[in-house]
Structure formats: structure tokens, C-alpha cells
Amino acid sequence: MSTERACPVCQGRHYTRFADERIDPARVGALTYASRKPPEFMCLRLVRCHGCDLVYAPTPPSEEFLHAAYGEAAFDSGPEAMAAARTYAAALRAHLPALAARHGAVDVGAGSGPLLPFFQEQGFHPAIGIEPSRAAIEAAPPAVRPLLREGMFCRALLEGESVSLITSFMTLEHLPDPGQFVGTAHGLLEPGGAIALVVHDWRAPLNRLLGRRSPIIDVEHLQLFSPRALRTLLERSGFERIALQPIRNAYPLRYWLRLTPLPAGAKGVLLRLLERLGLADRQLAMNVGNLLAVGFKPR
Ligand SMILES: [Zn+2]
């Protein structure tokens, strides 16, 4: 009998039920642990913390299992990853002038590194991506691949670097201990440096509307944040001047279609229609309940 973990943000143990476990072992395939894939409607048992508003799985799979699953996950991205990186770069830009310096910038869960050229354009040196999936690193363009370091985020991977900015987009939900992650980031940053996180907001109207059919209700999510939970996470690690804002994701219509909870047959028909109309690659920006948080380490 495994014991339940405390809330990974505030260590509280008082919660209410949020969703029951739904796992179909036959469908736990390689794609389950790759980012941006069709929603599968599988999830772990989830509860909502009374202390900080985090939704989390009290009995997540073992870290060994998760590490192996991410290291070997099939890589299923490309144009969507580029579109997401453009969205995050645009949202981040306004916060950069408040940084004390532009030494190293580190993107954690960097995939094939679409954000790293943006760091270089903005004058950060060095630009570093940390990514556990070798398939993602091997898919990186030749100019970006040397900037990627294979592994899970830890101090040892960044030994000797001066770090002004640490970003992590859509990875916090997957980590066994997001508090440890943010604490490690705080320790690595130089004074006046910043962390920038993008997460799914479970309280966003679209996610509340879709309920259990929302793509955020997914077996790979060990926790789901709300604005209050995300702010609590950053405050408890010592970040200040914390700013939260919803962000609009711009993606081609064909990608939005893939995310919808429609049956596969209907998606195929609609996709062919969009292609015939020449609209499948039209960009559409929508607020789909993603939240950006930026917090600064005291100078
Ligand atoms: Zn909590």
C-alpha cells in the first residue's frame, strides 16, 4: 500500500476529490509521454488542495518510471513547437528589461530548442536548453543542438554558469516535485534574475467548461495549477515581484483541430475540408487557459 504524498506546493494534507483515476493500460504507449499529442482522456486520481488550490495526484507513478518514460518518449512536435515558442517569446519580452543582467538563459524542457535563438537575439549568453528526451535533441537544427544538454534539471548540469533567466513552459505539471524544481532554479539564479513559467490554469473558463474532456486532464499531469497555486509555489521559494497573466496561444487551425475532443473520423473530415479551403495552416490565437508567471530573485 503506497502512502499519499502531501501537496507538492504547500505540503498540506487537506483536500477534496477532483477526478477519479481512469487508466487504460492498453493505451499507455510511447506517445502518452510525448508533448502535444491528441488528448487521451486518461488521468490519475486527482484532488484539490484546501491550502493552496493546487490540483494534484496524491499517488503518482514512481520517479524511475517517469524518468524512463520521458527519456524514451517518441518525439512528436515540429511546427507546433515553433508556434508555441513564438507565443512564449512574445509574452516574455515585456519582462526582460526588469532583469539585472543578461548572462545565461536556460530553458528547461527545451524540446528541440525553438526558444534558444530568441535568447541569443535578446543578448543572453550562453543560451542553454535542458531536455531529457534524446529524440527531441536529435531533432534539433544543427545550430541549436550544441546548446542542448541531455538530462533532468539539476545544479550539476549548470555548474559554473551565471544564470539570469530560467524558463520552463508546460513542464511543471509533469514533475514529481515542482517545489524542488523552483527551489533549485532560485538557488541557480543570480540576484535580480528571474524565473518564467507557463502552466495550464485549471480554473480558466475553457478548462472548467470542458471539464474532464479538457486536454489538461491527462495521465501525464501529476499536478495542475491555478493562479493562486502558482503564486504560492513561487513565493515559498523566495521569489518576489511575481506577475501572473493569461497568454494567448497562436497555432495553425490543423493543430487546434487535433486538440478538440471530436471523434477521429469527424476530425479527418474537418481537416480535409480545411485543407480544401486553404485554411488548415491559418494561424489562430486563442486563450486556452494557459498562464504565464514571472518572479524575480531579490537583488
Ligand atoms: Zn497545497
Boltz pocket constraint, residues with backbone or C-beta under 6 A from the ligand:
constraints:
  - pocket:
      binder: B
      contacts: [[A, 7], [A, 8], [A, 9], [A, 10], [A, 11], [A, 12], [A, 49], [A, 50], [A, 51], [A, 52], [A, 53], [A, 54]]
      max_distance: 6.0
